[in-house]
Amino acid sequence: MTENTVSNAVAVRDNGPGAMVEHYRNDLAMVMPSHVKPDTFVRLAVGVLRRDKNLALAAQNNPAALMGALMDAAQLGLTPGTEQYYLVPRKQKGRLEIQGIRGYQGEIELIYRAGAVSSVIVEVVRQADTFRYTPGRDERPLHEIDWDVEDRGPLRLVYAYAVMKDGATSKVVVLNRAQVMKAKAMSQGSDSPYSPWQKHEEAMWMKTAAHRLTKWVPTSAEYMREQLRAQADVAAERQAAPAAAAPAGTAPAPMPVEPDDEGPIEGEFVDDEPGQTTWPNVAQPPV
């Protein structure tokens, strides 16, 4: 966002955060993917702010942080205030402001949107579950759950993989508790009572695995465009090939020969007529 945009946000904040989002509808629409409807996006964002007093207060405190989060969600084409894209208040220098956090459903949505996968599997493994996976031997993990158990126990693992359109299996991502906790520690505001790490722990475990999976599968619609472009190029080459080939049984036309305009090359003998040789005149001795 530009400095003017931030200044304007401060100027209109007295009208409430909802009015501020409405004010910047066009700015948000300019960065949205084509499948996102600006009216729906703005309506959902305003609804979240109106339902949560802490979010509304955070938006009032720092309008630029609110608009920065909404701009990020708009560029990704994710719905703010949902498990696709969390809007959470966090304390910054003693006051609340809004932070945008991509959720596990958002990570999965971006993978599906690229068009290269047919399904994405992201699951947590609890203490009472059976889980087996050996890289290089097993194509996919074996995860068995005893649904009769009232308490499956605490979270211990999370895994994610995708099934590609051709049936192949992507890299399988498996994270243990220590790895997830390391990711949590690196997340800003994860210790805040408002953080999804505190309110939606299982979802954030899944988000961590899904985010790691994005390193191994396409997550951009540009991938699909490249695939379609490549298919179109192949089809064009196949159509052009028969036209370029010579008809069967037809001898190729002789290559044109450029006329020799340079005359005889020095040191050569040139025939005036076929079968007749002309020799150069020999100087006669003086009489």
C-alpha positions as CSV (number, residue, x, y, z in Angstrom):
1,M,0.0,0.0,0.0
2,T,1.2,3.5,-0.7
3,E,1.6,6.3,1.9
4,N,-1.4,8.0,0.6
5,T,-3.5,4.9,1.1
6,V,-2.4,4.6,4.7
7,S,-3.1,8.3,5.3
8,N,-6.5,7.9,3.8
9,A,-7.2,4.9,6.0
10,V,-6.3,7.0,9.1
11,A,-8.6,9.8,7.8
12,V,-11.7,7.5,7.5
13,R,-11.1,5.3,10.5
14,D,-13.6,7.4,12.6
15,N,-16.3,5.9,10.4
16,G,-15.4,2.5,11.7
17,P,-13.3,-0.4,10.3
18,G,-16.2,-1.7,8.2
19,A,-16.6,1.7,6.4
20,M,-12.8,1.8,5.9
21,V,-12.9,-1.6,4.1
22,E,-15.8,-0.4,2.0
23,H,-13.8,2.7,1.1
24,Y,-11.0,0.6,-0.3
25,R,-13.1,-1.8,-2.2
26,N,-11.6,-0.8,-5.6
27,D,-8.1,-1.1,-4.3
28,L,-8.8,-4.7,-3.1
29,A,-10.5,-5.6,-6.3
30,M,-7.5,-4.6,-8.4
31,V,-5.3,-7.3,-6.8
32,M,-7.9,-10.1,-6.6
33,P,-7.8,-13.1,-8.9
34,S,-10.6,-13.2,-11.4
35,H,-12.5,-15.9,-9.6
36,V,-13.0,-13.8,-6.5
37,K,-16.0,-11.4,-6.3
38,P,-15.0,-8.1,-4.7
39,D,-18.5,-7.6,-3.2
40,T,-18.4,-11.0,-1.5
41,F,-14.9,-10.5,-0.2
42,V,-15.7,-7.1,1.3
43,R,-18.9,-8.2,2.8
44,L,-17.2,-11.1,4.6
45,A,-14.4,-9.0,5.8
46,V,-16.8,-6.4,7.2
47,G,-18.9,-9.1,8.8
48,V,-15.8,-10.5,10.7
49,L,-14.9,-7.0,12.0
50,R,-18.4,-6.4,13.2
51,R,-18.7,-9.8,15.0
52,D,-15.4,-9.5,16.9
53,K,-14.9,-6.5,19.1
54,N,-11.2,-7.2,19.6
55,L,-10.7,-7.2,15.8
56,A,-12.6,-4.0,15.5
57,L,-10.5,-2.4,18.1
58,A,-7.3,-3.6,16.5
59,A,-8.4,-2.3,13.2
60,Q,-9.1,1.1,14.7
61,N,-5.7,1.1,16.3
62,N,-3.8,0.4,13.1
63,P,-5.8,0.7,9.9
64,A,-2.7,0.1,7.8
65,A,-2.2,-3.3,9.4
66,L,-5.8,-4.2,8.7
67,M,-5.6,-3.2,5.0
68,G,-2.2,-4.9,4.7
69,A,-3.7,-8.2,5.8
70,L,-6.8,-7.8,3.6
71,M,-4.5,-6.9,0.6
72,D,-2.6,-10.1,1.2
73,A,-5.7,-12.2,1.4
74,A,-7.1,-10.5,-1.7
75,Q,-3.9,-11.2,-3.7
76,L,-4.0,-14.9,-2.7
77,G,-7.7,-15.1,-3.4
78,L,-8.5,-16.4,0.1
79,T,-11.5,-15.6,2.3
80,P,-10.5,-13.5,5.3
81,G,-11.8,-14.4,8.7
82,T,-12.0,-18.1,7.9
83,E,-9.7,-21.2,8.1
84,Q,-8.5,-20.1,4.7
85,Y,-7.1,-16.9,6.1
86,Y,-7.2,-15.9,9.8
87,L,-7.6,-12.4,10.9
88,V,-6.3,-12.2,14.5
89,P,-5.6,-9.4,16.9
90,R,-2.1,-9.3,18.5
91,K,-0.4,-6.9,20.9
92,Q,2.2,-4.8,19.3
93,K,3.9,-2.1,21.4
94,G,1.2,-2.5,24.0
95,R,-1.9,-2.2,21.8
96,L,-3.8,-4.6,19.6
97,E,-3.4,-4.6,15.8
98,I,-4.5,-7.1,13.2
99,Q,-2.3,-9.9,11.8
100,G,-3.2,-12.0,8.8
101,I,-2.3,-15.7,8.9
102,R,-2.8,-18.2,6.1
103,G,-4.8,-21.2,7.3
104,Y,-4.5,-24.9,6.3
105,Q,-7.6,-24.6,4.1
106,G,-6.0,-21.7,2.4
107,E,-2.8,-23.7,1.7
108,I,-4.9,-26.6,0.3
109,E,-7.0,-24.2,-1.8
110,L,-3.8,-22.8,-3.5
111,I,-2.6,-26.3,-4.3
112,Y,-6.0,-27.3,-5.8
113,R,-6.2,-24.0,-7.7
114,A,-3.0,-24.8,-9.7
115,G,-4.9,-27.7,-11.3
116,A,-2.1,-30.3,-11.1
117,V,-3.5,-32.5,-8.3
118,S,-6.6,-34.5,-8.0
119,S,-6.6,-34.7,-4.2
120,V,-4.7,-33.4,-1.2
121,I,-4.5,-35.4,2.1
122,V,-3.6,-33.7,5.3
123,E,-4.1,-35.5,8.6
124,V,-2.9,-35.4,12.2
125,V,-1.8,-38.6,14.0
126,R,-2.7,-38.9,17.7
127,Q,-1.1,-41.1,20.4
128,A,-3.6,-44.0,20.0
129,D,-3.4,-44.1,16.2
130,T,-1.3,-46.6,14.2
131,F,1.0,-44.9,11.7
132,R,3.6,-46.5,9.4
133,Y,5.5,-44.9,6.6
134,T,9.0,-45.7,5.2
135,P,10.3,-43.4,2.5
136,G,11.5,-45.2,-0.5
137,R,9.5,-48.3,0.3
138,D,6.0,-47.0,0.9
139,E,4.3,-44.9,-1.7
140,R,1.8,-43.5,0.9
141,P,1.5,-43.7,4.7
142,L,-0.7,-46.2,6.5
143,H,-2.8,-44.5,9.1
144,E,-5.2,-46.6,11.1
145,I,-7.6,-45.0,13.6
146,D,-9.6,-46.9,16.2
147,W,-12.9,-44.9,16.1
148,D,-14.2,-46.7,19.2
149,V,-11.6,-45.1,21.4
150,E,-13.1,-42.1,23.2
151,D,-9.8,-40.3,23.5
152,R,-7.2,-40.8,20.8
153,G,-4.6,-39.0,22.9
154,P,-2.5,-35.9,22.2
155,L,-1.2,-34.9,18.8
156,R,2.1,-36.6,17.9
157,L,2.5,-36.4,14.1
158,V,1.0,-34.7,11.1
159,Y,1.4,-35.6,7.4
160,A,0.5,-34.3,4.0
161,Y,0.7,-35.5,0.4
162,A,-1.0,-35.0,-2.9
163,V,-2.3,-37.3,-5.6
164,M,-1.4,-35.8,-8.9
165,K,-3.7,-35.8,-12.0
166,D,-1.8,-38.7,-13.5
167,G,-2.2,-40.8,-10.3
168,A,1.3,-40.4,-9.1
169,T,1.9,-39.5,-5.4
170,S,3.8,-36.4,-4.5
171,K,6.5,-36.3,-1.8
172,V,5.0,-37.3,1.6
173,V,5.6,-34.7,4.3
174,V,5.7,-36.1,7.9
175,L,6.4,-33.8,10.9
176,N,6.7,-34.8,14.5
177,R,5.8,-32.7,17.5
178,A,9.3,-31.2,17.9
179,Q,9.2,-30.0,14.2
180,V,5.8,-28.5,14.6
181,M,6.7,-26.7,17.8
182,K,9.8,-25.3,16.1
183,A,7.5,-23.9,13.3
184,K,5.2,-22.5,16.0
185,A,8.1,-20.7,17.8
186,M,9.0,-19.0,14.5
187,S,5.4,-17.8,14.0
188,Q,4.8,-14.2,15.1
189,G,2.3,-13.9,17.9
190,S,1.9,-17.7,18.3
191,D,1.9,-17.3,22.1
192,S,-0.9,-14.7,22.1
193,P,-4.2,-15.8,23.5
194,Y,-5.8,-14.7,20.2
195,S,-3.5,-16.8,18.0
196,P,-5.0,-19.7,16.1
197,W,-2.1,-21.7,17.6
198,Q,-4.0,-21.3,20.9
199,K,-7.5,-21.6,19.6
200,H,-7.1,-24.1,16.7
201,E,-4.1,-26.1,17.5
202,E,-5.0,-29.1,15.3
203,A,-5.7,-26.9,12.3
204,M,-2.3,-25.2,12.7
205,W,-0.5,-28.5,12.8
206,M,-2.3,-29.3,9.5
207,K,-1.4,-25.9,8.2
208,T,2.3,-26.5,8.9
209,A,2.3,-29.8,7.0
210,A,0.3,-28.3,4.1
211,H,2.7,-25.4,3.9
212,R,5.7,-27.7,3.7
213,L,3.9,-29.7,1.0
214,T,3.7,-26.5,-1.2
215,K,7.4,-26.8,-1.8
216,W,6.8,-30.1,-3.7
217,V,3.6,-29.4,-5.7
218,P,2.5,-26.5,-7.9
219,T,0.5,-23.8,-6.1
220,S,0.0,-21.2,-8.8
221,A,-2.6,-21.0,-11.6
222,E,0.4,-20.1,-13.8
223,Y,1.2,-23.8,-13.8
224,M,-2.1,-24.6,-15.5
225,R,-1.7,-21.9,-18.0
226,E,1.8,-23.3,-18.9
227,Q,0.3,-26.8,-19.3
228,L,-2.4,-25.5,-21.7
229,R,0.1,-23.4,-23.6
230,A,2.4,-26.5,-24.0
231,Q,-0.5,-28.6,-25.2
232,A,-1.5,-25.9,-27.8
233,D,2.1,-25.8,-29.1
234,V,2.2,-29.6,-29.5
235,A,-1.2,-29.6,-31.3
236,A,0.0,-26.8,-33.7
237,E,3.2,-28.7,-34.5
238,R,1.2,-31.8,-35.3
239,Q,-1.1,-29.9,-37.7
240,A,1.8,-28.2,-39.4
241,A,3.8,-31.4,-40.0
242,P,1.6,-33.0,-42.7
243,A,1.5,-29.7,-44.6
244,A,5.2,-29.4,-44.6
245,A,5.9,-32.9,-45.8
246,A,6.1,-33.6,-49.6
247,P,3.4,-35.7,-51.2
248,A,4.2,-39.4,-51.6
249,G,5.8,-40.4,-54.9
250,T,6.8,-36.9,-55.8
251,A,10.5,-36.2,-56.4
252,P,11.8,-33.1,-54.6
253,A,12.1,-30.0,-56.8
254,P,15.7,-29.2,-57.8
255,M,17.4,-26.5,-55.9
256,P,17.7,-23.3,-58.0
257,V,21.2,-22.5,-59.2
258,E,22.4,-19.0,-59.2
259,P,23.9,-17.9,-62.5
260,D,27.6,-17.5,-62.7
261,D,28.1,-13.8,-63.4
262,E,31.7,-13.6,-62.2
263,G,33.2,-14.9,-65.5
264,P,36.2,-17.2,-65.6
265,I,38.4,-17.5,-62.7
266,E,42.0,-16.5,-63.3
267,G,44.2,-19.5,-64.2
268,E,41.4,-21.6,-65.7
269,F,41.1,-22.7,-69.4
270,V,37.6,-21.9,-70.8
271,D,36.2,-23.7,-73.8
272,D,34.6,-21.5,-76.5
273,E,32.9,-24.5,-78.1
274,P,32.4,-28.0,-76.9
275,G,35.1,-30.3,-78.2
276,Q,37.3,-27.5,-79.5
277,T,40.3,-26.2,-77.6
278,T,41.7,-22.8,-78.1
279,W,45.3,-22.2,-77.0
280,P,46.7,-18.8,-76.2
281,N,48.7,-17.1,-78.9
282,V,52.5,-17.7,-78.7
283,A,54.7,-14.7,-79.4
284,Q,56.6,-15.0,-82.7
285,P,60.4,-14.3,-82.9
286,P,61.4,-11.1,-84.7
287,V,62.2,-11.4,-88.4
